[in-house]
Each structure stands twice: as structure tokens, then as C-alpha cells.
Amino acid sequence: QVVSDFGIGPWKKKNEEFVDSFEWVYFCRQVRINGDVTIVQRSYPNKWQVHVEDSKGERPCVSIEESRPSYARLEEILRAIPGSNSSKSLGDRLVSEWNFNIDSLQNPPDN
């Protein structure tokens, strides 16, 4: 595409700056970091929440953030949670991932 949806030249820059000024009204994303199921959520006007799935399948809020947490910040939060995969050594995480993959293959989800 030669011409952006935002226009060209100074109009494009002005329009991109305008869109960048928007604030997230609702955001919910699940990511898997080092084997930990992590949910980042926000609903305006509340702050950003980080939820982590525990061994019981529950997803308690483990952190409230002023701004959208980066991947590095999520790793930092996860490392501070006792018993999380991220708080384990690399060897323990590899064993955990291996077991997860074997379990996934033996018990495929019903789709």
C-alpha cells in the first residue's frame, strides 16, 4: 500500500499522533510466560491488573500496575511468586514444560 489510511506527509504524522493519544478502554490478553498462564487486563478507568493461573486453575490478581506492563515487567512479577514456573530454575522449568507437552499430547482438548 503506497498511501496510508492516515494520509501522507504532515497529515499522516498528525493523524498517527492523534491515534497514539488514545487510551485503552478495555484490554484482556492471555500470554504464557515460562509456562505460567498470565492474563493482563484493564477496564477503564481502573488500573492494569495481572492475573496468574495457579495449580487449582484459579486466576487471582497478583499485581496492579499504573501502566500496561511490558514483557520484562511480567517476567519480574512472575519470578516473585513462590511456586510459579518463572521462579524455578531453568532445569525445573524444562522438566515442567516436558511434562506439560506430554500431558497435552495424551489428553488433547475437545474442539
Buried (B, 14 or more C-beta within 10 A) or exposed (E): EEEEEBEEEEEBEEBEEEEEEEEEEEEEEEEEBBBBBBBBBBEEEEEBBBBBBBEEEEBEEBBEBEEEBEEEBBBEBBBEBEEBBBBBEEEEBEEBEEEEEEEEEEEEEEE
